[in-house]
Amino acid sequence: MILTMQMNRQILHGTIIHGDRIGRTIGFPTANLQTTDPLPERGVYVARMTWDEGQGFGMLNIGTRPTVGGATLRVEMHLLDFQGDLYGKRVSVRLLHFLRREMKFAGTETLRRQLMADRRQTEDYLHEHIWNDKTEDNE
């Protein structure tokens, strides 16, 4: 509970940059955030991204992407049900809930199955705490 409460104050600011486009090949395109803000623990989070024209919810990964041979730390967000171009946009990302630590999977198919499970957990969290909670300030 303390980790979740601390995350509600954790906001990352940055610019969306081009990545390696690996996520889109397995059905999970990501917006790659370039930021100089201090980062929390590596792993997967439920998060809300805002930009000038709108906002979206999704899964944020902070890590090196060991399954695909990544070596550098990346911040990537898969926005649920989003179609559009965010390249070059300034965004803010609010961490809402920690899902799991970064893991190395046997391959991209195993990773894809885990991302599907992460998406279900993300949607469950959002339905319970954000979308159906009339007291939550979603601005």
N, CA, C and O atoms as a GROMACS GRO file, in nm:
protein
  556
    1MET      N    1   0.082  -0.119   0.000
    1MET     CA    2   0.000   0.000   0.000
    1MET      C    3   0.087   0.126   0.000
    1MET      O    4   0.055   0.223  -0.068
    2ILE      N    5   0.196   0.124   0.074
    2ILE     CA    6   0.284   0.241   0.080
    2ILE      C    7   0.343   0.268  -0.058
    2ILE      O    8   0.353   0.384  -0.100
    3LEU      N    9   0.384   0.161  -0.130
    3LEU     CA   10   0.441   0.178  -0.264
    3LEU      C   11   0.339   0.245  -0.355
    3LEU      O   12   0.375   0.337  -0.429
    4THR      N   13   0.212   0.201  -0.353
    4THR     CA   14   0.108   0.261  -0.435
    4THR      C   15   0.087   0.407  -0.398
    4THR      O   16   0.071   0.491  -0.487
    5MET      N   17   0.085   0.439  -0.269
    5MET     CA   18   0.065   0.577  -0.226
    5MET      C   19   0.181   0.664  -0.273
    5MET      O   20   0.160   0.778  -0.316
    6GLN      N   21   0.304   0.613  -0.266
    6GLN     CA   22   0.418   0.690  -0.313
    6GLN      C   23   0.411   0.710  -0.464
    6GLN      O   24   0.446   0.817  -0.513
    7MET      N   25   0.365   0.608  -0.537
    7MET     CA   26   0.357   0.619  -0.682
    7MET      C   27   0.256   0.724  -0.725
    7MET      O   28   0.274   0.786  -0.830
    8ASN      N   29   0.151   0.745  -0.649
    8ASN     CA   30   0.053   0.846  -0.685
    8ASN      C   31   0.117   0.984  -0.692
    8ASN      O   32   0.063   1.074  -0.757
    9ARG      N   33   0.230   1.002  -0.627
    9ARG     CA   34   0.303   1.128  -0.634
    9ARG      C   35   0.413   1.123  -0.739
    9ARG      O   36   0.471   1.227  -0.772
   10GLN      N   37   0.443   1.004  -0.793
   10GLN     CA   38   0.551   0.988  -0.890
   10GLN      C   39   0.500   1.026  -1.029
   10GLN      O   40   0.415   0.959  -1.087
   11ILE      N   41   0.555   1.135  -1.081
   11ILE     CA   42   0.521   1.179  -1.216
   11ILE      C   43   0.650   1.196  -1.294
   11ILE      O   44   0.745   1.260  -1.247
   12LEU      N   45   0.653   1.138  -1.413
   12LEU     CA   46   0.767   1.151  -1.502
   12LEU      C   47   0.730   1.247  -1.614
   12LEU      O   48   0.618   1.243  -1.666
   13HIS      N   49   0.824   1.333  -1.651
   13HIS     CA   50   0.802   1.428  -1.759
   13HIS      C   51   0.906   1.401  -1.867
   13HIS      O   52   1.020   1.365  -1.837
   14GLY      N   53   0.867   1.418  -1.991
   14GLY     CA   54   0.963   1.398  -2.098
   14GLY      C   55   0.901   1.413  -2.235
   14GLY      O   56   0.791   1.465  -2.251
   15THR      N   57   0.976   1.365  -2.334
   15THR     CA   58   0.937   1.375  -2.474
   15THR      C   59   0.931   1.235  -2.533
   15THR      O   60   1.013   1.149  -2.501
   16ILE      N   61   0.831   1.211  -2.620
   16ILE     CA   62   0.819   1.081  -2.686
   16ILE      C   63   0.916   1.076  -2.803
   16ILE      O   64   0.918   1.164  -2.889
   17ILE      N   65   0.998   0.971  -2.804
   17ILE     CA   66   1.099   0.952  -2.908
   17ILE      C   67   1.077   0.818  -2.978
   17ILE      O   68   1.001   0.734  -2.931
   18HIS      N   69   1.143   0.801  -3.091
   18HIS     CA   70   1.136   0.675  -3.164
   18HIS      C   71   1.212   0.567  -3.088
   18HIS      O   72   1.317   0.592  -3.029
   19GLY      N   73   1.156   0.446  -3.090
   19GLY     CA   74   1.222   0.331  -3.029
   19GLY      C   75   1.258   0.230  -3.136
   19GLY      O   76   1.273   0.265  -3.253
   20ASP      N   77   1.272   0.105  -3.096
   20ASP     CA   78   1.310  -0.001  -3.188
   20ASP      C   79   1.190  -0.064  -3.260
   20ASP      O   80   1.208  -0.145  -3.350
   21ARG      N   81   1.069  -0.028  -3.220
   21ARG     CA   82   0.944  -0.076  -3.279
   21ARG      C   83   0.924  -0.226  -3.263
   21ARG      O   84   0.860  -0.290  -3.346
   22ILE      N   85   0.980  -0.282  -3.157
   22ILE     CA   86   0.963  -0.425  -3.130
   22ILE      C   87   0.824  -0.453  -3.076
   22ILE      O   88   0.762  -0.553  -3.112
   23GLY      N   89   0.774  -0.366  -2.989
   23GLY     CA   90   0.644  -0.386  -2.927
   23GLY      C   91   0.532  -0.402  -3.028
   23GLY      O   92   0.443  -0.485  -3.010
   24ARG      N   93   0.536  -0.323  -3.135
   24ARG     CA   94   0.429  -0.330  -3.234
   24ARG      C   95   0.429  -0.465  -3.307
   24ARG      O   96   0.324  -0.507  -3.357
   25THR      N   97   0.544  -0.532  -3.314
   25THR     CA   98   0.549  -0.661  -3.384
   25THR      C   99   0.481  -0.772  -3.304
   25THR      O  100   0.449  -0.877  -3.359
   26ILE      N  101   0.459  -0.750  -3.174
   26ILE     CA  102   0.392  -0.850  -3.091
   26ILE      C  103   0.257  -0.798  -3.038
   26ILE      O  104   0.201  -0.854  -2.944
   27GLY      N  105   0.208  -0.692  -3.099
   27GLY     CA  106   0.076  -0.641  -3.065
   27GLY      C  107   0.071  -0.542  -2.950
   27GLY      O  108  -0.037  -0.512  -2.900
   28PHE      N  109   0.186  -0.491  -2.908
   28PHE     CA  110   0.192  -0.397  -2.797
   28PHE      C  111   0.282  -0.279  -2.832
   28PHE      O  112   0.392  -0.267  -2.777
   29PRO      N  113   0.236  -0.192  -2.923
   29PRO     CA  114   0.319  -0.074  -2.956
   29PRO      C  115   0.337   0.014  -2.833
   29PRO      O  116   0.248   0.024  -2.748
   30THR      N  117   0.452   0.078  -2.825
   30THR     CA  118   0.481   0.161  -2.709
   30THR      C  119   0.523   0.302  -2.751
   30THR      O  120   0.575   0.324  -2.860
   31ALA      N  121   0.497   0.395  -2.660
   31ALA     CA  122   0.549   0.531  -2.670
   31ALA      C  123   0.672   0.535  -2.580
   31ALA      O  124   0.662   0.510  -2.460
   32ASN      N  125   0.787   0.567  -2.636
   32ASN     CA  126   0.913   0.568  -2.564
   32ASN      C  127   0.939   0.707  -2.508
   32ASN      O  128   0.946   0.805  -2.582
   33LEU      N  129   0.954   0.714  -2.376
   33LEU     CA  130   0.969   0.841  -2.306
   33LEU      C  131   1.116   0.869  -2.279
   33LEU      O  132   1.185   0.790  -2.214
   34GLN      N  133   1.163   0.983  -2.329
   34GLN     CA  134   1.297   1.031  -2.295
   34GLN      C  135   1.281   1.127  -2.179
   34GLN      O  136   1.214   1.229  -2.190
   35THR      N  137   1.342   1.093  -2.066
   35THR     CA  138   1.327   1.174  -1.946
   35THR      C  139   1.458   1.179  -1.869
   35THR      O  140   1.540   1.088  -1.877
   36THR      N  141   1.475   1.287  -1.794
   36THR     CA  142   1.590   1.298  -1.703
   36THR      C  143   1.544   1.289  -1.558
   36THR      O  144   1.624   1.303  -1.466
   37ASP      N  145   1.414   1.266  -1.538
   37ASP     CA  146   1.360   1.254  -1.402
   37ASP      C  147   1.412   1.128  -1.335
   37ASP      O  148   1.441   1.028  -1.402
   38PRO      N  149   1.426   1.130  -1.202
   38PRO     CA  150   1.463   1.009  -1.129
   38PRO      C  151   1.356   0.902  -1.151
   38PRO      O  152   1.237   0.930  -1.148
   39LEU      N  153   1.401   0.779  -1.173
   39LEU     CA  154   1.308   0.670  -1.202
   39LEU      C  155   1.286   0.581  -1.080
   39LEU      O  156   1.376   0.560  -1.000
   40PRO      N  157   1.164   0.530  -1.068
   40PRO     CA  158   1.136   0.434  -0.959
   40PRO      C  159   1.193   0.296  -0.995
   40PRO      O  160   1.264   0.281  -1.094
   41GLU      N  161   1.160   0.200  -0.916
   41GLU     CA  162   1.204   0.061  -0.935
   41GLU      C  163   1.169   0.012  -1.076
   41GLU      O  164   1.063   0.045  -1.130
   42ARG      N  165   1.259  -0.068  -1.133
   42ARG     CA  166   1.232  -0.129  -1.264
   42ARG      C  167   1.112  -0.221  -1.253
   42ARG      O  168   1.093  -0.289  -1.153
   43GLY      N  169   1.031  -0.221  -1.358
   43GLY     CA  170   0.916  -0.309  -1.361
   43GLY      C  171   0.805  -0.252  -1.446
   43GLY      O  172   0.823  -0.158  -1.523
   44VAL      N  173   0.687  -0.313  -1.430
   44VAL     CA  174   0.568  -0.276  -1.507
   44VAL      C  175   0.467  -0.211  -1.414
   44VAL      O  176   0.441  -0.261  -1.305
   45TYR      N  177   0.412  -0.099  -1.458
   45TYR     CA  178   0.320  -0.019  -1.379
   45TYR      C  179   0.192   0.010  -1.459
   45TYR      O  180   0.195   0.014  -1.582
   46VAL      N  181   0.083   0.030  -1.389
   46VAL     CA  182  -0.035   0.093  -1.446
   46VAL      C  183  -0.007   0.243  -1.440
   46VAL      O  184   0.039   0.293  -1.337
   47ALA      N  185  -0.034   0.314  -1.549
   47ALA     CA  186   0.001   0.456  -1.553
   47ALA      C  187  -0.098   0.535  -1.639
   47ALA      O  188  -0.171   0.479  -1.721
   48ARG      N  189  -0.096   0.666  -1.619
   48ARG     CA  190  -0.174   0.759  -1.700
   48ARG      C  191  -0.078   0.857  -1.766
   48ARG      O  192   0.004   0.920  -1.699
   49MET      N  193  -0.089   0.869  -1.897
   49MET     CA  194  -0.007   0.964  -1.972
   49MET      C  195  -0.096   1.080  -2.016
   49MET      O  196  -0.208   1.059  -2.064
   50THR      N  197  -0.046   1.202  -1.999
   50THR     CA  198  -0.120   1.320  -2.047
   50THR      C  199  -0.030   1.399  -2.140
   50THR      O  200   0.092   1.403  -2.124
   51TRP      N  201  -0.093   1.462  -2.239
   51TRP     CA  202  -0.025   1.550  -2.333
   51TRP      C  203  -0.124   1.660  -2.368
   51TRP      O  204  -0.240   1.654  -2.327
   52ASP      N  205  -0.080   1.759  -2.442
   52ASP     CA  206  -0.163   1.876  -2.470
   52ASP      C  207  -0.303   1.842  -2.518
   52ASP      O  208  -0.400   1.901  -2.472
   53GLU      N  209  -0.315   1.748  -2.608
   53GLU     CA  210  -0.443   1.717  -2.670
   53GLU      C  211  -0.523   1.610  -2.598
   53GLU      O  212  -0.635   1.580  -2.640
   54GLY      N  213  -0.469   1.551  -2.492
   54GLY     CA  214  -0.547   1.446  -2.429
   54GLY      C  215  -0.472   1.366  -2.325
   54GLY      O  216  -0.370   1.409  -2.270
   55GLN      N  217  -0.527   1.247  -2.300
   55GLN     CA  218  -0.466   1.156  -2.203
   55GLN      C  219  -0.501   1.013  -2.241
   55GLN      O  220  -0.592   0.988  -2.319
   56GLY      N  221  -0.426   0.921  -2.184
   56GLY     CA  222  -0.453   0.780  -2.204
   56GLY      C  223  -0.398   0.701  -2.087
   56GLY      O  224  -0.308   0.746  -2.017
   57PHE      N  225  -0.454   0.583  -2.068
   57PHE     CA  226  -0.410   0.493  -1.962
   57PHE      C  227  -0.344   0.372  -2.025
   57PHE      O  228  -0.374   0.336  -2.139
   58GLY      N  229  -0.254   0.309  -1.950
   58GLY     CA  230  -0.191   0.189  -2.003
   58GLY      C  231  -0.089   0.131  -1.908
   58GLY      O  232  -0.092   0.154  -1.787
   59MET      N  233   0.003   0.055  -1.969
   59MET     CA  234   0.108  -0.014  -1.896
   59MET      C  235   0.241   0.055  -1.926
   59MET      O  236   0.275   0.076  -2.042
   60LEU      N  237   0.314   0.089  -1.822
   60LEU     CA  238   0.444   0.152  -1.837
   60LEU      C  239   0.552   0.051  -1.796
   60LEU      O  240   0.543  -0.010  -1.690
   61ASN      N  241   0.652   0.035  -1.881
   61ASN     CA  242   0.765  -0.050  -1.847
   61ASN      C  243   0.888   0.036  -1.826
   61ASN      O  244   0.920   0.121  -1.908
   62ILE      N  245   0.956   0.013  -1.715
   62ILE     CA  246   1.084   0.075  -1.688
   62ILE      C  247   1.184  -0.038  -1.677
   62ILE      O  248   1.177  -0.118  -1.584
   63GLY      N  249   1.277  -0.045  -1.771
   63GLY     CA  250   1.374  -0.155  -1.768
   63GLY      C  251   1.461  -0.158  -1.892
   63GLY      O  252   1.458  -0.068  -1.976
   64THR      N  253   1.538  -0.265  -1.900
   64THR     CA  254   1.634  -0.280  -2.010
   64THR      C  255   1.584  -0.370  -2.122
   64THR      O  256   1.651  -0.385  -2.224
   65ARG      N  257   1.466  -0.432  -2.105
   65ARG     CA  258   1.407  -0.522  -2.205
   65ARG      C  259   1.496  -0.643  -2.230
   65ARG      O  260   1.538  -0.666  -2.343
   66PRO      N  261   1.526  -0.721  -2.126
   66PRO     CA  262   1.620  -0.832  -2.140
   66PRO      C  263   1.576  -0.941  -2.238
   66PRO      O  264   1.661  -1.009  -2.295
   67THR      N  265   1.448  -0.959  -2.259
   67THR     CA  266   1.400  -1.063  -2.351
   67THR      C  267   1.443  -1.036  -2.494
   67THR      O  268   1.466  -1.129  -2.570
   68VAL      N  269   1.453  -0.909  -2.531
   68VAL     CA  270   1.490  -0.874  -2.669
   68VAL      C  271   1.634  -0.824  -2.678
   68VAL      O  272   1.672  -0.759  -2.775
   69GLY      N  273   1.715  -0.855  -2.577
   69GLY     CA  274   1.857  -0.821  -2.580
   69GLY      C  275   1.888  -0.677  -2.551
   69GLY      O  276   1.995  -0.628  -2.586
   70GLY      N  277   1.795  -0.606  -2.488
   70GLY     CA  278   1.818  -0.466  -2.455
   70GLY      C  279   1.928  -0.450  -2.352
   70GLY      O  280   1.947  -0.536  -2.266
   71ALA      N  281   2.001  -0.340  -2.362
   71ALA     CA  282   2.111  -0.315  -2.269
   71ALA      C  283   2.096  -0.182  -2.195
   71ALA      O  284   2.151  -0.165  -2.086
   72THR      N  285   2.022  -0.089  -2.254
   72THR     CA  286   2.006   0.042  -2.192
   72THR      C  287   1.869   0.053  -2.127
   72THR      O  288   1.772  -0.010  -2.170
   73LEU      N  289   1.862   0.133  -2.024
   73LEU     CA  290   1.737   0.154  -1.952
   73LEU      C  291   1.640   0.233  -2.039
   73LEU      O  292   1.677   0.335  -2.097
   74ARG      N  293   1.517   0.184  -2.049
   74ARG     CA  294   1.414   0.248  -2.129
   74ARG      C  295   1.288   0.271  -2.045
   74ARG      O  296   1.264   0.199  -1.948
   75VAL      N  297   1.210   0.370  -2.084
   75VAL     CA  298   1.079   0.397  -2.025
   75VAL      C  299   0.981   0.394  -2.141
   75VAL      O  300   0.984   0.481  -2.229
   76GLU      N  301   0.894   0.292  -2.142
   76GLU     CA  302   0.802   0.270  -2.254
   76GLU      C  303   0.661   0.252  -2.204
   76GLU      O  304   0.637   0.184  -2.104
   77MET      N  305   0.565   0.314  -2.274
   77MET     CA  306   0.426   0.301  -2.232
   77MET      C  307   0.341   0.248  -2.346
   77MET      O  308   0.344   0.300  -2.457
   78HIS      N  309   0.266   0.141  -2.316
   78HIS     CA  310   0.164   0.090  -2.408
   78HIS      C  311   0.032   0.151  -2.365
   78HIS      O  312  -0.018   0.122  -2.257
   79LEU      N  313  -0.024   0.237  -2.450
   79LEU     CA  314  -0.151   0.302  -2.421
   79LEU      C  315  -0.265   0.211  -2.467
   79LEU      O  316  -0.263   0.161  -2.579
   80LEU      N  317  -0.364   0.191  -2.381
   80LEU     CA  318  -0.478   0.108  -2.416
   80LEU      C  319  -0.564   0.177  -2.521
   80LEU      O  320  -0.596   0.295  -2.508
   81ASP      N  321  -0.600   0.104  -2.623
   81ASP     CA  322  -0.693   0.152  -2.725
   81ASP      C  323  -0.655   0.288  -2.781
   81ASP      O  324  -0.741   0.375  -2.796
   82PHE      N  325  -0.529   0.308  -2.812
   82PHE     CA  326  -0.482   0.436  -2.866
   82PHE      C  327  -0.435   0.418  -3.010
   82PHE      O  328  -0.360   0.325  -3.041
   83GLN      N  329  -0.477   0.506  -3.095
   83GLN     CA  330  -0.429   0.517  -3.232
   83GLN      C  331  -0.386   0.661  -3.250
   83GLN      O  332  -0.464   0.753  -3.226
   84GLY      N  333  -0.264   0.682  -3.292
   84GLY     CA  334  -0.220   0.820  -3.314
   84GLY      C  335  -0.069   0.830  -3.314
   84GLY      O  336   0.001   0.730  -3.303
   85ASP      N  337  -0.021   0.951  -3.326
   85ASP     CA  338   0.122   0.979  -3.334
   85ASP      C  339   0.160   1.075  -3.220
   85ASP      O  340   0.113   1.189  -3.216
   86LEU      N  341   0.243   1.028  -3.131
   86LEU     CA  342   0.287   1.111  -3.018
   86LEU      C  343   0.433   1.154  -3.031
   86LEU      O  344   0.484   1.222  -2.942
   87TYR      N  345   0.500   1.115  -3.139
   87TYR     CA  346   0.643   1.147  -3.154
   87TYR      C  347   0.667   1.297  -3.141
   87TYR      O  348   0.601   1.379  -3.205
   88GLY      N  349   0.762   1.332  -3.055
   88GLY     CA  350   0.800   1.470  -3.033
   88GLY      C  351   0.715   1.544  -2.930
   88GLY      O  352   0.746   1.657  -2.894
   89LYS      N  353   0.609   1.481  -2.883
   89LYS     CA  354   0.520   1.548  -2.787
   89LYS      C  355   0.580   1.544  -2.646
   89LYS      O  356   0.644   1.446  -2.606
   90ARG      N  357   0.558   1.653  -2.573
   90ARG     CA  358   0.592   1.659  -2.431
   90ARG      C  359   0.478   1.593  -2.355
   90ARG      O  360   0.361   1.625  -2.379
   91VAL      N  361   0.511   1.502  -2.265
   91VAL     CA  362   0.409   1.429  -2.192
   91VAL      C  363   0.444   1.424  -2.044
   91VAL      O  364   0.559   1.447  -2.004
   92SER      N  365   0.343   1.392  -1.964
   92SER     CA  366   0.361   1.361  -1.823
   92SER      C  367   0.302   1.222  -1.800
   92SER      O  368   0.197   1.189  -1.855
   93VAL      N  369   0.370   1.143  -1.720
   93VAL     CA  370   0.322   1.008  -1.690
   93VAL      C  371   0.312   0.993  -1.539
   93VAL      O  372   0.411   1.008  -1.467
   94ARG      N  373   0.192   0.964  -1.492
   94ARG     CA  374   0.168   0.942  -1.350
   94ARG      C  375   0.158   0.792  -1.323
   94ARG      O  376   0.074   0.724  -1.381
   95LEU      N  377   0.244   0.740  -1.237
   95LEU     CA  378   0.240   0.599  -1.200
   95LEU      C  379   0.128   0.577  -1.100
   95LEU      O  380   0.117   0.648  -1.000
   96LEU      N  381   0.043   0.479  -1.128
   96LEU     CA  382  -0.074   0.453  -1.045
   96LEU      C  383  -0.062   0.327  -0.961
   96LEU      O  384  -0.109   0.323  -0.847
   97HIS      N  385   0.001   0.223  -1.016
   97HIS     CA  386   0.004   0.094  -0.946
   97HIS      C  387   0.118   0.008  -1.002
   97HIS      O  388   0.137   0.002  -1.123
   98PHE      N  389   0.192  -0.057  -0.913
   98PHE     CA  390   0.301  -0.146  -0.954
   98PHE      C  391   0.243  -0.284  -0.983
   98PHE      O  392   0.175  -0.342  -0.898
   99LEU      N  393   0.269  -0.338  -1.103
   99LEU     CA  394   0.220  -0.471  -1.139
   99LEU      C  395   0.321  -0.581  -1.111
   99LEU      O  396   0.287  -0.681  -1.048
  100ARG      N  397   0.445  -0.563  -1.157
  100ARG     CA  398   0.545  -0.669  -1.140
  100ARG      C  399   0.685  -0.615  -1.171
  100ARG      O  400   0.701  -0.508  -1.230
  101ARG      N  401   0.784  -0.692  -1.129
  101ARG     CA  402   0.923  -0.658  -1.158
  101ARG      C  403   0.957  -0.695  -1.303
  101ARG      O  404   0.888  -0.775  -1.366
  102GLU      N  405   1.063  -0.635  -1.354
  102GLU     CA  406   1.112  -0.669  -1.487
  102GLU      C  407   1.159  -0.814  -1.488
  102GLU      O  408   1.220  -0.862  -1.393
  103MET      N  409   1.129  -0.884  -1.596
  103MET     CA  410   1.165  -1.025  -1.608
  103MET      C  411   1.222  -1.053  -1.747
  103MET      O  412   1.192  -0.981  -1.843
  104LYS      N  413   1.304  -1.157  -1.757
  104LYS     CA  414   1.350  -1.205  -1.887
  104LYS      C  415   1.268  -1.329  -1.920
  104LYS      O  416   1.260  -1.422  -1.840
  105PHE      N  417   1.208  -1.330  -2.040
  105PHE     CA  418   1.126  -1.442  -2.084
  105PHE      C  419   1.202  -1.525  -2.186
  105PHE      O  420   1.303  -1.481  -2.241
  106ALA      N  421   1.153  -1.647  -2.210
  106ALA     CA  422   1.219  -1.739  -2.302
  106ALA      C  423   1.220  -1.688  -2.446
  106ALA      O  424   1.307  -1.724  -2.524
  107GLY      N  425   1.124  -1.604  -2.480
  107GLY     CA  426   1.117  -1.550  -2.615
  107GLY      C  427   1.003  -1.451  -2.626
  107GLY      O  428   0.934  -1.423  -2.528
  108THR      N  429   0.984  -1.396  -2.747
  108THR     CA  430   0.884  -1.294  -2.764
  108THR      C  431   0.741  -1.347  -2.749
  108THR      O  432   0.652  -1.272  -2.709
  109GLU      N  433   0.717  -1.475  -2.780
  109GLU     CA  434   0.582  -1.530  -2.763
  109GLU      C  435   0.547  -1.539  -2.614
  109GLU      O  436   0.434  -1.508  -2.575
  110THR      N  437   0.641  -1.582  -2.531
  110THR     CA  438   0.618  -1.586  -2.387
  110THR      C  439   0.599  -1.445  -2.332
  110THR      O  440   0.513  -1.422  -2.247
  111LEU      N  441   0.678  -1.352  -2.381
  111LEU     CA  442   0.663  -1.210  -2.343
  111LEU      C  443   0.524  -1.160  -2.382
  111LEU      O  444   0.458  -1.093  -2.302
  112ARG      N  445   0.479  -1.190  -2.504
  112ARG     CA  446   0.348  -1.146  -2.550
  112ARG      C  447   0.237  -1.200  -2.460
  112ARG      O  448   0.143  -1.127  -2.428
  113ARG      N  449   0.247  -1.326  -2.420
  113ARG     CA  450   0.145  -1.383  -2.330
  113ARG      C  451   0.146  -1.311  -2.196
  113ARG      O  452   0.039  -1.288  -2.139
  114GLN      N  453   0.263  -1.277  -2.144
  114GLN     CA  454   0.271  -1.204  -2.017
  114GLN      C  455   0.212  -1.064  -2.032
  114GLN      O  456   0.143  -1.015  -1.943
  115LEU      N  457   0.240  -0.999  -2.144
  115LEU     CA  458   0.186  -0.866  -2.168
  115LEU      C  459   0.033  -0.869  -2.177
  115LEU      O  460  -0.034  -0.775  -2.135
  116MET      N  461  -0.022  -0.977  -2.232
  116MET     CA  462  -0.167  -0.992  -2.235
  116MET      C  463  -0.222  -1.002  -2.092
  116MET      O  464  -0.325  -0.943  -2.061
  117ALA      N  465  -0.153  -1.077  -2.006
  117ALA     CA  466  -0.194  -1.087  -1.866
  117ALA      C  467  -0.178  -0.952  -1.795
  117ALA      O  468  -0.264  -0.912  -1.717
  118ASP      N  469  -0.068  -0.881  -1.823
  118ASP     CA  470  -0.048  -0.748  -1.766
  118ASP      C  471  -0.159  -0.653  -1.809
  118ASP      O  472  -0.206  -0.572  -1.730
  119ARG      N  473  -0.200  -0.663  -1.935
  119ARG     CA  474  -0.308  -0.577  -1.985
  119ARG      C  475  -0.438  -0.606  -1.910
  119ARG      O  476  -0.509  -0.513  -1.873
  120ARG      N  477  -0.469  -0.733  -1.888
  120ARG     CA  478  -0.591  -0.768  -1.814
  120ARG      C  479  -0.584  -0.711  -1.672
  120ARG      O  480  -0.683  -0.656  -1.624
  121GLN      N  481  -0.470  -0.724  -1.606
  121GLN     CA  482  -0.453  -0.668  -1.471
  121GLN      C  483  -0.467  -0.516  -1.473
  121GLN      O  484  -0.526  -0.458  -1.382
  122THR      N  485  -0.412  -0.452  -1.575
  122THR     CA  486  -0.421  -0.307  -1.589
  122THR      C  487  -0.566  -0.264  -1.605
  122THR      O  488  -0.612  -0.172  -1.538
  123GLU      N  489  -0.638  -0.332  -1.693
  123GLU     CA  490  -0.779  -0.299  -1.714
  123GLU      C  491  -0.861  -0.322  -1.587
  123GLU      O  492  -0.948  -0.242  -1.553
  124ASP      N  493  -0.833  -0.431  -1.517
  124ASP     CA  494  -0.903  -0.458  -1.390
  124ASP      C  495  -0.878  -0.346  -1.290
  124ASP      O  496  -0.971  -0.298  -1.225
  125TYR      N  497  -0.751  -0.305  -1.277
  125TYR     CA  498  -0.718  -0.197  -1.184
  125TYR      C  499  -0.792  -0.069  -1.223
  125TYR      O  500  -0.851  -0.003  -1.137
  126LEU      N  501  -0.788  -0.034  -1.351
  126LEU     CA  502  -0.852   0.089  -1.396
  126LEU      C  503  -1.003   0.085  -1.376
  126LEU      O  504  -1.062   0.184  -1.335
  127HIS      N  505  -1.065  -0.030  -1.403
  127HIS     CA  506  -1.210  -0.041  -1.381
  127HIS      C  507  -1.244  -0.025  -1.233
  127HIS      O  508  -1.344   0.038  -1.198
  128GLU      N  509  -1.161  -0.080  -1.147
  128GLU     CA  510  -1.190  -0.075  -1.003
  128GLU      C  511  -1.158   0.060  -0.940
  128GLU      O  512  -1.232   0.108  -0.854
  129HIS      N  513  -1.047   0.123  -0.983
  129HIS     CA  514  -0.998   0.242  -0.913
  129HIS      C  515  -1.012   0.373  -0.988
  129HIS      O  516  -1.007   0.479  -0.926
  130ILE      N  517  -1.030   0.370  -1.118
  130ILE     CA  518  -1.031   0.495  -1.195
  130ILE      C  519  -1.162   0.514  -1.270
  130ILE      O  520  -1.236   0.608  -1.242
  131TRP      N  521  -1.192   0.427  -1.363
  131TRP     CA  522  -1.306   0.447  -1.452
  131TRP      C  523  -1.440   0.441  -1.382
  131TRP      O  524  -1.534   0.510  -1.422
  132ASN      N  525  -1.454   0.361  -1.278
  132ASN     CA  526  -1.583   0.347  -1.209
  132ASN      C  527  -1.588   0.421  -1.077
  132ASN      O  528  -1.687   0.410  -1.005
  133ASP      N  529  -1.484   0.495  -1.043
  133ASP     CA  530  -1.479   0.568  -0.916
  133ASP      C  531  -1.511   0.714  -0.943
  133ASP      O  532  -1.426   0.787  -0.994
  134LYS      N  533  -1.629   0.757  -0.910
  134LYS     CA  534  -1.672   0.894  -0.939
  134LYS      C  535  -1.602   0.998  -0.851
  134LYS      O  536  -1.609   1.118  -0.880
  135THR      N  537  -1.534   0.953  -0.745
  135THR     CA  538  -1.466   1.048  -0.657
  135THR      C  539  -1.323   1.076  -0.701
  135THR      O  540  -1.261   1.171  -0.653
  136GLU      N  541  -1.270   0.994  -0.792
  136GLU     CA  542  -1.133   1.009  -0.838
  136GLU      C  543  -1.123   1.127  -0.933
  136GLU      O  544  -1.204   1.139  -1.026
  137ASP      N  545  -1.026   1.212  -0.913
  137ASP     CA  546  -1.001   1.324  -1.003
  137ASP      C  547  -0.915   1.271  -1.117
  137ASP      O  548  -0.797   1.244  -1.097
  138ASN      N  549  -0.970   1.258  -1.232
  138ASN     CA  550  -0.899   1.203  -1.348
  138ASN      C  551  -0.842   1.310  -1.439
  138ASN      O  552  -0.803   1.279  -1.551
  139GLU      N  553  -0.837   1.430  -1.397
  139GLU     CA  554  -0.784   1.539  -1.481
  139GLU      C  555  -0.635   1.542  -1.472
  139GLU      O  556  -0.571   1.626  -1.535
   0.00000   0.00000   0.00000
